[in-house]
Amino acid sequence: MQEYQMGYTSYYGDNGQCYIVKDPEKSYLRPIGGPDPGGVEGAVATINGYILLPRNSYETLMNAVAKTGPVGVSVAASGWHDYESGVFVMEGENGGYDSADNLDINHATSLVGYGTDEESGLDYWLVRNSWSPTWGEDGYIRLLREDPSDYDSLDEICGTDETPQHGSACEGETDPVTVCGTSGILYEDYIPVGGHLI
C-alpha cells in the first residue's frame, strides 16, 4: 500500500479518507470500500505496541536494524522531493545542519538496512519510502550515514528542529528539539513489537 492510496493525509495534500473502521461484531478492524486487495476481509496482521529507541543514538539504531529488522524512523523529508538516486547528502553550510528545512521532522518511514556505496565510498542508511515505487531508487532512498564518534563535536551532525509539532510532538509541546543525522534520522526511531496474524 502506498501513501497516496491511503495514509494519514493523501499524496496530493488533502486529508485522506480512512477506509478502516472498528467492527463491533468482530475483534479486528474491517475495511469498508477501501483499496484493499480482493479477498481481504479485514486486517490480517497487527502489532501489540512499539519500543521507542533512545533519541539521537547512532549505535542503538545500527543494532536495531541489524538485529531486529525494519525500524520506523521520523525524518525531515522536505528536501527529498527531487531525489532520484545515489547517497542523499544534505545541502547547505555545515552539511545542511543549519538549515531549518533539512531538520524539520515531518515524515515517518521505514529504515530497512545500511551499507557503503561502492562508487563514492559513502556510508548510507537504506530507507523505504511511501511515495510510490517510481520515486527515488525503486521507492528507496539512501541517506548519508554518519557515525558521531568520527566527529569532534555533535554540532557537526546535529541541529535544531524549531517546529517539533510538524512531527510527533503533542499539542503544547513547542520547545525546539535537537535532531541528529542526515534528515534527522537519529532523532526518533521505534521498533514494532508483538507482530502477529489476526
C-alpha positions as CSV (number, residue, x, y, z in Angstrom):
1,M,0.0,0.0,0.0
2,Q,1.4,3.4,-0.9
3,E,0.8,6.7,0.9
4,Y,-1.2,8.1,-2.0
5,Q,-3.6,5.1,-1.7
6,M,-4.4,5.5,1.9
7,G,-2.5,7.5,4.5
8,Y,-3.0,9.9,7.3
9,T,-3.1,12.6,4.6
10,S,-3.2,11.9,0.9
11,Y,-0.3,12.1,-1.5
12,Y,-1.9,15.2,-3.0
13,G,-2.0,17.2,0.3
14,D,-5.7,16.8,1.0
15,N,-7.0,14.9,4.1
16,G,-7.0,11.2,3.3
17,Q,-10.2,9.2,3.6
18,C,-9.9,6.3,6.1
19,Y,-11.5,3.1,4.9
20,I,-11.0,1.1,8.1
21,V,-13.4,1.3,11.0
22,K,-13.9,-0.8,14.1
23,D,-16.5,-3.5,13.6
24,P,-18.4,-4.1,16.8
25,E,-19.1,-7.7,15.7
26,K,-15.5,-8.7,15.3
27,S,-12.2,-8.3,17.2
28,Y,-10.4,-6.8,14.2
29,L,-10.5,-3.8,12.0
30,R,-12.6,-4.2,8.9
31,P,-12.2,-2.2,5.6
32,I,-15.3,-0.6,4.1
33,G,-15.0,0.1,0.4
34,G,-11.2,0.6,0.6
35,P,-8.4,-0.1,-1.8
36,D,-7.7,-3.4,-0.2
37,P,-6.8,-6.4,-2.5
38,G,-9.6,-8.8,-3.5
39,G,-10.4,-11.4,-0.9
40,V,-9.2,-9.4,2.0
41,E,-12.0,-9.1,4.5
42,G,-10.2,-7.2,7.2
43,A,-6.9,-6.6,8.8
44,V,-4.7,-9.6,8.5
45,A,-1.9,-8.6,10.9
46,T,-1.3,-6.2,13.8
47,I,1.2,-5.3,16.5
48,N,0.9,-5.1,20.3
49,G,2.9,-1.9,20.6
50,Y,6.3,-0.4,20.0
51,I,9.6,0.4,21.6
52,L,10.9,4.0,21.3
53,L,14.7,3.9,20.9
54,P,16.9,6.4,22.7
55,R,16.9,9.6,20.8
56,N,19.9,10.5,18.6
57,S,21.7,7.2,19.3
58,Y,23.6,6.0,16.3
59,E,24.8,2.7,17.8
60,T,21.3,1.8,19.0
61,L,19.8,2.4,15.6
62,M,22.5,0.4,13.9
63,N,21.9,-2.5,16.2
64,A,18.1,-2.3,16.0
65,V,18.0,-2.5,12.2
66,A,20.7,-5.2,12.1
67,K,19.3,-7.5,14.8
68,T,15.6,-6.8,14.8
69,G,14.6,-5.8,11.3
70,P,12.9,-2.7,9.9
71,V,12.7,0.3,12.2
72,G,10.2,3.1,12.0
73,V,12.0,6.4,11.6
74,S,10.9,10.0,11.8
75,V,12.7,12.2,9.3
76,A,12.9,15.6,7.7
77,A,11.8,14.8,4.2
78,S,11.3,18.3,2.7
79,G,14.5,18.0,0.7
80,W,13.7,14.6,-0.7
81,H,11.2,15.5,-3.5
82,D,13.9,15.8,-6.2
83,Y,15.9,12.8,-5.1
84,E,16.5,10.3,-7.9
85,S,19.4,8.1,-6.9
86,G,22.7,7.9,-5.1
87,V,23.6,8.7,-1.5
88,F,21.5,11.7,-0.3
89,V,23.7,14.4,1.3
90,M,22.0,17.4,2.9
91,E,23.0,20.7,1.2
92,G,24.0,23.8,2.9
93,E,26.6,25.1,5.2
94,N,27.9,22.6,7.8
95,G,26.4,19.8,5.7
96,G,23.0,21.3,6.0
97,Y,22.7,21.1,9.8
98,D,22.0,24.8,9.9
99,S,19.0,24.6,7.5
100,A,15.5,24.6,9.0
101,D,14.1,22.6,6.1
102,N,16.8,19.9,6.5
103,L,15.9,19.4,10.1
104,D,12.1,19.9,10.2
105,I,10.9,16.4,11.2
106,N,7.8,15.9,9.1
107,H,7.5,12.4,7.8
108,A,7.6,8.8,9.0
109,T,9.0,5.9,7.0
110,S,11.0,2.6,7.4
111,L,14.7,2.1,7.8
112,V,15.5,-1.3,6.3
113,G,19.2,-1.5,6.3
114,Y,22.6,0.2,5.8
115,G,25.7,-0.2,3.7
116,T,28.5,1.6,1.9
117,D,28.2,2.9,-1.7
118,E,30.8,1.2,-3.9
119,E,31.3,4.1,-6.2
120,S,31.5,7.0,-3.8
121,G,32.6,5.2,-0.7
122,L,29.9,6.9,1.4
123,D,28.2,5.1,4.2
124,Y,24.4,5.2,3.9
125,W,21.1,4.2,5.6
126,L,18.6,2.4,3.3
127,V,15.1,3.8,3.8
128,R,11.9,2.5,2.2
129,N,9.7,5.5,1.5
130,S,5.9,5.6,0.8
131,W,5.9,7.9,-2.2
132,S,5.4,5.1,-4.8
133,P,7.9,2.6,-6.3
134,T,8.6,5.1,-9.2
135,W,10.2,7.6,-6.7
136,G,13.9,7.5,-5.9
137,E,15.6,4.2,-6.3
138,D,12.5,2.0,-6.8
139,G,10.8,3.6,-3.8
140,Y,14.0,3.7,-1.6
141,I,16.4,6.5,-0.6
142,R,19.9,6.1,0.6
143,L,20.7,8.7,3.3
144,L,24.3,9.6,4.2
145,R,25.2,7.7,7.4
146,E,27.5,9.5,9.8
147,D,29.0,8.0,12.9
148,P,29.1,10.6,15.7
149,S,32.3,9.1,17.0
150,D,34.0,10.3,13.8
151,Y,33.4,13.9,14.8
152,D,34.9,16.2,17.4
153,S,31.6,17.8,18.2
154,L,27.9,16.6,17.8
155,D,27.3,20.1,16.5
156,E,28.7,18.8,13.2
157,I,25.9,16.3,12.7
158,C,23.1,17.7,14.8
159,G,20.9,20.7,14.6
160,T,17.6,22.1,15.9
161,D,14.1,21.3,14.8
162,E,12.3,24.6,15.6
163,T,8.8,23.1,14.7
164,P,8.5,19.8,16.6
165,Q,4.7,19.7,16.1
166,H,5.3,19.0,12.4
167,G,6.5,15.6,13.6
168,S,5.4,13.7,16.7
169,A,5.2,16.5,19.3
170,C,1.9,16.7,21.1
171,E,-0.2,19.8,21.4
172,G,1.6,22.4,23.6
173,E,5.0,20.8,23.0
174,T,6.6,23.6,21.1
175,D,10.1,23.7,22.6
176,P,12.8,23.2,19.9
177,V,14.4,19.7,19.9
178,T,17.9,18.5,18.9
179,V,17.9,16.2,15.9
180,C,21.0,14.3,14.6
181,G,21.9,12.6,11.4
182,T,21.1,13.2,7.8
183,S,17.4,14.3,7.6
184,G,17.3,14.0,11.4
185,I,17.1,10.2,11.1
186,L,18.6,9.5,14.5
187,Y,16.1,11.6,16.4
188,E,13.0,9.4,16.9
189,D,13.0,5.8,15.9
190,Y,10.8,2.9,17.1
191,I,10.6,-0.9,16.7
192,P,7.2,-2.5,16.4
193,V,6.7,-5.4,18.9
194,G,4.3,-8.3,19.2
195,G,3.6,-8.6,15.5
196,H,1.1,-11.4,14.7
197,L,-1.5,-12.5,12.3
198,I,-5.1,-11.9,13.3
